[in-house]
Amino acid sequence: MKNKKLLILFIFIFSNLLNSVLAASPSELTVSIEPVEHSLPPAFMVIPFVVLLLAIATGPLFFHHYWEKNYPKISVALGSFTVLYYIIVLNDTHSLLHTLAEYLSFIALLASLFIASGGILIKIERKSTPLLNVGILLFGALIANIIGTTGASMLLIRPYMKVNKDRIKPYHIIFFIFLVSNIGGALTPIGDPPLFLGFLRGIEFFWFIQHVWYIWLPTILLIAVIFYLIDSRNNQNETEENYSGKFVFSGFKNVVFLVIVIISVFIDPAVISWVPSFYPLPFGIREVIMFSVCYLSYIMADEKILKTNEFDFEPIKEVAFLFIGIFATMIPALQLIAYEAKLYGEQINAGMFYWATGVLSAFLDNAPTYLNFLSAEMGKFVMDINLKEQVHKFSVEQPLYLTSISVAAVFFGAMTYIGNGPNFMVKSISERAGIKMPSFFVYLIKYAVPILLPIFTIVWLIYFYGRG
């Protein structure tokens, strides 16, 4: 087996961690984002994360073949270094268990949506036009709030590429990542993981749409206008072809599986009190359902649809291996950030929280980043993030602060390929379809910084500058 040694390493680390967990008391395993339960890691422990980030950025560009063959080993090796340091030196299994639980939840959601959507075929038999493309992007941004940014991305990326098959350019995919894979999902807890974690903590489900829509809508429309202007200048490789104008949708069985995945998101003891916990295991019924969907939706899918979609497991494999390294190596960075945020939280206003949450969400996982800064904001007003009634009170009394980090965590995920899980999956699917996607740095410098950063700065100036 190609990755047999990696699987053995996973099993070794997981079994040692689980043994430590089983020996711990329930109070030691209470989910908490407080970083001071154990000694803070030294600053040099951020180095593995930086190395992995640089490898992801430069590997495909400077040593492509080596990277394609060895990225799982590099990611697991760097992640294992951090994990072993926490076990042996810091004697901190709490942080590792918490991160493992987050990773399993993350990969279960992405994998189930990816595989289920692979058995759905959407055909838009119309000529590609800038207006049609804008319509697809806006539709994707809207449904991202219903089936999540991952669900919307996996459902629409293949038909979107096929519609544009004669004139496809990297910017088509990049704007898809901007709007569908990230910014679109800012209106509901289903849309993006940080908002769902906020919902679990006590923020009302409809709070986000009430307080974010007036920022979301102009941002979405402005980016769509920019895309339209760019796409209007693309007349290359257009062919004369008869289009029926039909819209074909196949694979309804897999739609049922998508619905099951979305419903399972709420099957959590923090949402429904009677849902049992699988303590001390780092997963619950939700993850069991999602992994079951992975298997069932694939074996029950129409083989013709899978073949037409050119479905394979490489995109989810890439995400699984890279993000297990990212999740592990970012633990020290998140803990140090949480400590500093809590230390200086009283001196930070809403605008500063917006930039701090946004910039870090672009390079770290935006879900724990969001919780760290939510904790810091609540600490500023002498409130405790671990008390649901106080989280709810904070959302009512300080909507400006909560809006600032909610918008930033979701929007800034579009700044890099690693800002949000769907970004890498869309990139991988596009590359396997023959589209030459820009490298990590080119994406950041050529597209994200000149297009998104001015827009996000305008959002800051209008809604958060000097306030709070």
N, C-alpha and C positions, 0 to 999 in steps of 0.2 A: 504494500500500500504506500502511495506516494508520501503521505504525511504521517506515517505510522509513528515515527519518533516524536513528532509534535503532539500526537494524541496521547502517547505514553507520558510525556511531560505534563500535559494538561491534567491527566488523571492523577499523577503524583502530587502536583501542587494542590489540586482540588481535594484529594483525600486527606492531605495533611491539614488543610484549612478546615475541612469538615470535622476532623477529629478534634481540633481546637474548639470549634463551635459547639460540638456535642458536650464538651467538658465544661463549657461556660454556663453561667446562670442566665435565666431569662432576662434579668435586669441589665446584664451586660450587652444584650443583643437588641435592646430597644432602639428602634430606628431614630437617629438623631443626626443633625448636621453640626452639632457642636464639636469643633476640632480640638478642644482642650481636654477631652477625656483621657487622652494619652499624650505623651511627649510630642511636641511639634517636630517634624522631620527637619534635618539640616537643609540649608539652601541648595547644597550641591546635589540633592536628590531630585532636583528639577531637571538635571542634565539628561537623564534618559528620555524624558518627554521632548526636550529640545532636539536631541539627536534623532528621535523618531520623526518629529515634524520635519526636520531638514531632509531626512531620508525620503519621506513621502513627497517632498517638494522637488528634490533633485534627482532621485532615483530614476523615474521614468524618462527624465531628460538627458542625463549624462551616462547612465549605465543601464539602459532599458532592459536588455536581455537578462542581465544578472538580477535586476530588480524583479522582473516578472517571475523568475524562477525561485527567488529566495526571500521575497517580501514576507511570507508567513514566518520563516525562521527569524528574520530580523525583528519583526514585531513581537513575537513570543519571547525571544531572548531578552529584549529590553524590558518587556512587561514582567518577566520572571525575575529579573534583577531587583525590580522594585518590590515585588511580592515577597521575595526571600528576605530582603532587607527589613520589611515590616514584621515578618514572622520571627526572624532570628535576632535582630538588633533592637527594634522598637517593641517587640512582643505585643503587637497591635493587630489582632485578628478581627476586631470590630470593624475597622475601616475597610478591611479586605472583604469581609462578608457583605457589608453594605454595598460596596462597589460591584461585587459579583452578582448580587441581586439586581442591581440596576442594569448591569450588562445583559443578564439573561432576559430581563423584561424588554430591554432595547432590541436585542437580536430576535426574540420571539415575535415581537410586533413587526419588525421589518421583514423577516423571513416569511411570516404567514401572509402578509399583504403582497409581497413580491411573488410568491408561488401561486397564491389564489388568483391574482390579476393576470398571471401568465396564461391562465386557461380561459381568459376573456378576449374575444376578438372584436375590435372596433375598426370599421372601415368607413372612411369619409371619401366618397368617390366624387370629389370636387377639385377643381383646379386650385392650386395654392395661390393665395393672394395675401397681401399684408393684412387686409381686413379679416379674412378667415383666420389667419394665425392669431391676431389679437383676440378674436372671439374664443378660440381654443384656450389661450392663456388666461383670459378673464374667467372663463368657465372653470378651468382648473383651479384658479385661485379661490373661487367661490366654494367648490365642492371640497377643497382641502379642509374646510371647517366642519365638514360632515364625515368624511372618511379619512381625515388626517392628511398631512403633506405627503407622507409616504404612500398612502393609498391612491391619492390623486396623481402623484408622479408615476407610479407603476401602471396605473390604468391608462394614462394618456400619452406617455412618452413614445410608445411604439406607433400608434396611429398618427401622432404629431410628426414623427420623422417620415412616415410613409407619405403623408400629404405633401411634404416638402422634398420628396426624394430627388426631384430634378434641380432643386436650387438650395439644397441644405448647406448651411454654413455653421461654423462653431457658435456664432452669436445666437442662432436659433435655440440651441441647447442651453446656452448661458442665461438667456432671458427666461427660459422655461424654469431653470433652477432658481432664478431670482423670484419669480412670481408664484409658481406652482409648488416648488419644493420648500419654500421658506415663507415669504412675506404673506402669502395668501392665507396661511393658517393661524392668523392672529386673533380671530374673533371668538373661538370657543376652546374649551379645554381639550377637545378631541383634536384640534388643529395641530398642536405642537406640544411635545413632552413637558417643557417647563410650565406651561399653563395648566396642564393636567396635574402636575405636582402641586401647584398652587390650589387647585380645586380640592385635591385630597387633604390639603392643610386647613381648608375652611372657607375659601373664596367661593362665592356663589357661582353656579354654572353660567348664568347670563351676565355676570358682572363684566366680563371682557368685551362682549359685543356692545354693551352700553357705554363703556368708557374708552374703547379703542377704535370704533368704527369711523369716527370723524378724522382720525389720523390714518387709518388703514385705507380708506377710500381714495383720498387724493394721492396717496403714495402709490397705490396700485395703478391709478389712472395715469399719473405722470410717467411711470416706468413704461406703461403700455404705449403712451404717445411717443416716447423715445424709441421704443422698438419699432413702431409703425414707420417713423421717419427713416430709420436705418433699413428696414425691410423694403420700403418703397423704392429704394435705390438698387435693389438686387434683382436684376433681370437676366442673370446668367443661367445658362443651361436650360432655359424653358423649352419644352417640346410641345408640338401640336398633338393633342390627344383628346379623344372624345370622352367626356365625363358624364356619367349617368345622373349625377347629382344625388345619388342614394346615400343613405346612412345605414350601415349594416352593423348590427350588434348580435354577437353569438357568445355562447358559454354561460347561460343563465344559472347552471349549477354552481359555477364558481362565484356568481354574484351572491348566492346564499352563503357561501363560505366567507365572503367579504363582510356580510352583515353579521355573521357569527363573531368574527374578529372584533368588529366595532363594539358589539354588545359586551364581549368578554372584557373589554377595557375597563368596564365599570364593575366587574365581578372581583371586588377587592374588599377585604375586611374594613378598610378605612372608609368605604363608601356604603356598603351594605353590612350591617352589624352581624347578620347570621351567617355570612360567608366564612367557612372555617379557614384557619391558618395552617400552613404546613410546617410551622416552626418545629425543628430548627433549620429546615431546608431553606435555601435562598431563592425559592420560587413558590408560587401558589397555584390555585386552580386556574387563574387567568393564563399563566404561562403554559400550563398543561393543555388547555384548550387551544391556544395558539399553535403550539408545536404539533398538536393533533391535526389541526387544519393544514399545516405544512404537508403532512403525509397524505391525508385524505384528498385534499384539493388537487394534488399532483396525480395520484393514481386514478382519480375519477375524471380527470380533465380529458377533453377530446384531443386525441393525438394530432389530428389535422390542425387544430387551433394552435397547439404547442409548436408544431412545425412551422406554421405560417408566421407565428410570432418569433421564430428562431430562438425559442426559449432554451436556456441552459442555466446551470447553477453558478457560473463563474462570478457574476456580479455580487451575489449574496455571499459567496465564499470570500471574495476580496474584502467586503465590508466586515465580515465576521472576524477575519484574521487581523486586519488593520485596527479595528476598534477595540479588540481585546487588549492590544498593546496600548492604545490611546487611553482606555479606561483605567488600566493599571498604572501607567506612568504619570497620569495627571493627578493621582491622589495627593502627592506632596504639594503640587502647585495649588490645588484647590484648598488644602488645609492652611497653607501659608496665606493665601488670599483671604480666606474666611477670617483668620486671625487679624489681619491688617484691617479688613473691612469693619470688624467689630471694634477694633481699637480706635479707629478714626471716624466711625459712623456718625458721631455727633457733629462733626465738622463738615459733613458732605450734604449738599442740597440735592434736589431732585434732578437737576441738569447734570451734576457730576455723577450721580448714580446711573443715569442714562448712558453716559460714555463709558464708565467703568464696566457696567454689565455688558454693553454692546461689544466693546473691543475684546473682552475676555471670552464672550460667547462665540466670537469668530474663530477662536483658536482652541478653546476648551469646550467640553460638552456644555451646551447651554442650560441643561436642566439643573445640575448641581450648582452651576454659577448663579442661576436665578435664585435658588434657595439660599445660597450664601448671602446674597445682597438683600433678599427679602428679610433674612434674619437681622442683617445690619440695619436696615431701615426701621424695622420694628424695635430694635434695641435703642435707636435714637429717640423713640417715643415711649420707652420703658415698657415694651410689650414682649411677649414670649411667643416665638413661632411654633412652639410645640403645643400650644393651647389653642384649639380650634376657635373658641369663642373670641379670643384676642385677635386671631388672624381675621375673623369676620369683622370685628370692630375696627381693625386697622384699615380694611378695605372700604369701610363706610366713612371713617373720619379722615383718612389720608389717601384719597383716590389719586392725587397727583403723583405721589411717590410710587404707588403700586403700578400706575400706568407707565411710568418712566422705565421701570425694569421689565415690564411685560412686553412693551413695544420693542425695547432694545434686544432682549433675549431672542425674540423671534426674527426681527428684521435683520440683525447683524449675522445671523446664521448663514446668510447668502454671501457673505464677504469672502469665504474660502471654501474649498472642497470639503474640508473637515468640519465646517461649521454646523452641519446637520447631516444625519445619516443618509437621507435620500440623495444628497448631492453626489456622493461617491457612486451610488447605484446608478443614477442617471448618466453620470460620466462613463461608467463602465459599459452600460448598455449601448451608449452612443458609439463608443470606440469599437465595440464588437460589431457594430453595424457599418463600420468603415469610416466614421467621422473622426477626423484628426482634431482631438480636443486640445486646448492650450494647457501648458504645464501649470503647476500650482502657482508659481510666481507670475506667469503671464496672465492667468485668470485674475489674480489679485491686482496687478499693476495696470493691465490694459483694459480691464472691464470693471471690476468691483470698485476700485478706488475712484476712477474718473466718472463713473455713472452713479453708483450707489452712495458713495461718501458725501457728495454735495447734497443729495436728496435727504440723507439722514441728518446732515448739518442743518438744513432748512427745517426739518421736523424739530430738531433741538431748539432752534432760534424761535420758532413760532410757539411751541408748546411747553418747553421746559427751561429755557434760558433765564437765569436769575430768579427762578421761582422756588419756593420751598425753604 
